[in-house]
Amino acid sequence: MLASRLLSILMLLQTRGRMSASELAAEFEVAVRTIHRDIDQLSAAGIPVYAERGRGGGFRLRDGYRTMLTGLNQSEAETLFLAGLPGPAAQMGLADVLSTTRLKLLAALPASTQPAAERIAARFHLDAGAWFHSPDQLPSLPVIARAAWSERMLTLRYRRAGEKDARPRKLAPLGLVLKGGIWYLVAQSGKSVRTYRAANIHDAQMCDEVFTRPKDFDLAAHWEKTVRDYEAGVYHEYADVRLSPKGVYMLEMLGPYVMKSAAETAGKPDRKGWVRCTLPLESFDFGVRELMRLGTEVVVLGPPALRSLLARTAGRIARVHGGTRRLL
C-alpha cells in the first residue's frame, strides 16, 4: 500500500507539477503528516522532490526530471482496452484516433501481456446507447470538443425542446457528458453554468477568444448534482397506492427513482403481500399512463383527482374496446 502511494505521489507531481501537502493528503485520504513522511522517503530514495515555502508553495520535482516507471501491468493494460467506446468516439470524430491508439498500445505491451489485452477487446463490448434509440446526428460535436479542450469560446444556435427556431448563443464550453447514449454540453453562459443537449446545437464555431475556466469547477461533481436536482425537481405530484407482490416487482418499469421512493415509504405487507406506499409522478396525466402499465397489480388510493382521472381513462379504453363493434 505504501509503495503504491509513493509511486502515485511521484506520478501526480510529474503530471500536475506543484502540489501542496494538504492537496496530496486529500487525494489519498491520509493525514498531512503521512504525506510529509512519504516525501521524506521519496527523497531518501534519490527522487529529486523539493519543498517550496510560502503562499502557493508545495512539493515539486526538479525541473526536467521524468520518471521511467510508467510501464503498464497486465490489469492496467486490460482496463485500457475495456475503456474504449467506439460509438461515442466516432461521434466526436475520433474513431480513427481510437483505433490507432489501441494498435500503438498493443504494440508497446510486452509479448506476454498482448494476448490478454486482445481477449478483453474480443470478449467485452461497451454500448453506451439506450434501447430503441438511434445515435443522434451530431455534426457540431467535434467542434464543441475541440473548444472545450482548448478553452475557447463557442458561437452556436440552440433550439430548446418545443421551440421551432434555434437561437444564437455564445458559450464557454466547460465539458461534455455522455448520459444514457445522449451527449450534453456543460457550458458557462454569463455567470451561470447550464446544460445543453448536443443534438439541439447547430452551426457551432470555435472562436479565437479564450475563456478562463472557473478554478474550482469540477465537471463530475457538477454533473452529479445536476442529475440529483433534475430527478428531484421533475416529480411534482404523488400517488398513494397499494401494490401486489407482482406490482412491487413490476415497479422496475417505472425507473429507479420511483422504486426507491416506494421502498422508503412502504408499510408492512398484509396477509396477501400487498403493501401501501407513495409513488412520485411527474404529473397526473403522465402518472395515469405510467400506473396503467401495472394493470390490476396496483390500486390507487389517492389523491382523489388522480383516482378520478384514472377511472375516466380506463372507462374510455373499455368503451373503445368493448363489444364486437367494427372499429375500422
SVG drawing of the C-alpha trace seen along z (x, -y; Angstrom):
<svg xmlns="http://www.w3.org/2000/svg" viewBox="-71 -37 90 51">
<polyline fill="none" stroke="black" stroke-width="0.4" points="0.0,0.0 2.8,-2.4 4.8,-1.6 1.7,-2.2 1.1,-5.6 4.7,-6.6 4.5,-5.8 1.2,-7.6 2.6,-10.7 5.5,-10.7 3.2,-10.4 1.0,-13.2 3.9,-15.5 5.2,-14.7 1.8,-15.3 0.4,-18.2 3.6,-20.0 3.5,-21.6 1.1,-20.2 0.7,-21.1 0.8,-18.6 -2.9,-19.2 -3.8,-18.6 -1.9,-15.3 -3.4,-14.3 -6.9,-14.9 -6.1,-12.9 -5.0,-9.8 -7.3,-10.4 -4.4,-10.3 -3.1,-12.8 -0.8,-15.7 2.0,-14.3 1.8,-11.0 2.4,-12.9 5.5,-14.6 6.8,-11.1 6.2,-9.9 8.0,-12.8 11.0,-12.1 11.0,-8.5 11.0,-9.6 13.9,-12.0 15.8,-9.2 15.3,-7.0 17.0,-9.6 13.9,-11.2 14.6,-15.0 11.5,-16.3 11.7,-19.8 9.5,-21.8 8.7,-25.4 7.7,-27.5 5.2,-30.4 1.9,-31.2 1.3,-29.0 4.1,-26.7 4.1,-22.9 6.1,-20.0 7.5,-19.6 10.1,-17.7 13.3,-19.1 12.8,-20.8 13.3,-18.4 13.1,-15.2 10.9,-12.4 10.4,-9.0 10.5,-6.0 8.3,-4.0 5.4,-4.2 5.1,-0.6 1.6,0.9 1.0,4.2 -1.5,6.7 -4.5,5.5 -3.9,1.9 -3.5,2.7 -6.7,4.8 -8.6,1.9 -7.5,-0.5 -8.7,1.9 -12.0,2.2 -12.5,-1.5 -12.7,-2.1 -16.2,-3.3 -16.1,-3.2 -19.6,-4.7 -19.0,-7.9 -15.5,-8.2 -17.0,-8.1 -19.5,-10.8 -16.6,-13.0 -14.7,-12.4 -12.1,-10.3 -12.8,-6.8 -9.6,-6.6 -7.6,-8.1 -9.0,-5.5 -8.2,-2.6 -4.6,-3.9 -4.2,-4.4 -5.3,-0.8 -2.8,0.5 0.0,-1.5 -0.8,-0.4 -0.9,3.2 2.4,2.9 4.0,1.3 2.9,4.0 5.2,6.9 4.5,10.1 3.3,11.9 0.6,9.2 -0.7,8.8 -2.9,11.9 -4.8,11.0 -5.4,7.4 -6.7,8.7 -9.0,11.1 -10.6,8.2 -11.4,6.4 -12.8,9.6 -15.0,10.5 -16.3,7.2 -18.2,4.5 -19.4,1.4 -22.6,-0.1 -23.4,-3.4 -26.7,-3.9 -30.2,-3.3 -32.5,-0.6 -34.6,-1.7 -32.6,-4.8 -30.6,-5.6 -27.5,-7.7 -28.1,-11.4 -26.7,-13.1 -24.1,-15.4 -22.1,-17.4 -21.2,-20.0 -19.8,-17.6 -16.2,-17.5 -16.1,-21.4 -17.5,-21.5 -15.0,-19.0 -12.1,-21.0 -13.3,-24.2 -13.7,-22.6 -10.2,-21.1 -8.6,-24.4 -10.7,-26.6 -12.0,-28.7 -15.4,-30.4 -18.2,-28.9 -20.8,-30.6 -23.8,-28.4 -27.5,-28.2 -29.5,-26.3 -33.1,-25.0 -34.9,-24.3 -37.3,-21.4 -40.7,-22.5 -39.2,-25.6 -39.4,-26.0 -36.3,-28.1 -32.8,-27.9 -31.4,-31.0 -27.8,-32.3 -25.7,-31.9 -22.1,-32.5 -20.9,-30.0 -17.8,-29.0 -17.7,-25.1 -16.6,-23.6 -17.1,-19.9 -19.0,-17.2 -21.0,-14.5 -22.4,-11.2 -25.5,-10.2 -27.6,-7.2 -26.3,-7.5 -27.0,-11.2 -24.3,-13.9 -24.7,-17.1 -22.6,-20.2 -22.0,-21.8 -21.2,-25.5 -21.0,-28.9 -23.4,-31.5 -22.7,-34.8 -22.3,-33.9 -24.4,-30.8 -23.4,-27.2 -26.1,-25.5 -26.6,-22.2 -27.3,-21.9 -28.3,-18.8 -25.7,-18.4 -28.3,-17.2 -30.1,-20.6 -26.9,-22.5 -26.4,-23.8 -23.7,-25.7 -21.2,-25.5 -18.0,-27.5 -14.9,-27.9 -13.8,-31.5 -10.3,-32.8 -11.4,-34.2 -10.0,-32.3 -12.1,-32.0 -10.8,-31.4 -12.1,-28.2 -13.5,-28.5 -10.7,-27.4 -13.0,-25.4 -15.2,-23.8 -15.4,-20.0 -17.3,-18.6 -18.1,-15.2 -19.3,-16.8 -21.3,-19.4 -23.0,-16.7 -23.8,-14.5 -25.5,-17.5 -27.3,-18.4 -28.7,-14.8 -29.9,-14.8 -31.6,-18.2 -33.3,-17.2 -34.6,-13.9 -35.9,-15.6 -37.4,-18.5 -39.1,-16.6 -41.7,-14.9 -44.4,-17.4 -47.2,-15.0 -47.6,-11.8 -49.8,-8.7 -50.9,-6.9 -51.2,-3.3 -51.4,0.4 -49.2,2.8 -49.4,6.6 -46.2,8.6 -46.1,8.7 -46.7,5.0 -43.7,4.3 -41.6,6.4 -43.1,4.5 -42.1,1.1 -38.8,1.6 -40.5,0.5 -41.1,-3.0 -37.5,-3.6 -35.1,-3.6 -36.3,-6.8 -39.8,-5.5 -38.6,-2.2 -36.5,-4.0 -39.5,-6.1 -41.7,-3.0 -39.2,-1.2 -38.7,-4.1 -42.5,-4.7 -43.7,-1.1 -45.7,0.2 -46.0,3.7 -47.4,6.2 -50.8,7.5 -51.7,11.2 -51.7,11.4 -48.4,9.5 -49.9,6.2 -48.1,3.1 -49.1,-0.5 -46.6,-3.1 -46.2,-6.5 -45.0,-6.8 -43.7,-10.1 -45.3,-11.3 -44.3,-14.0 -47.9,-14.9 -51.3,-13.3 -51.6,-12.9 -48.2,-11.2 -48.9,-9.3 -52.0,-7.7 -50.1,-6.4 -47.3,-5.0 -49.7,-3.5 -51.7,-1.7 -48.6,0.2 -49.0,2.0 -52.5,3.2 -54.5,4.7 -51.4,5.1 -51.9,1.6 -54.8,-0.1 -54.7,-3.9 -56.0,-5.3 -55.4,-9.0 -55.3,-11.8 -59.0,-11.9 -58.2,-13.9 -55.8,-11.1 -58.3,-8.4 -60.9,-10.2 -58.6,-10.7 -57.5,-7.1 -61.2,-5.9 -62.2,-8.1 -59.2,-7.0 -59.9,-3.3 -63.6,-3.8 -62.8,-5.3 -60.4,-2.4 -63.1,0.1 -65.7,-1.6 -63.4,-1.7 -62.5,2.0 -65.8,3.3 -68.3,5.4 -67.8,6.5 -68.4,3.2 -66.3,2.8 -63.7,0.1 -62.2,-0.2"/>
</svg>
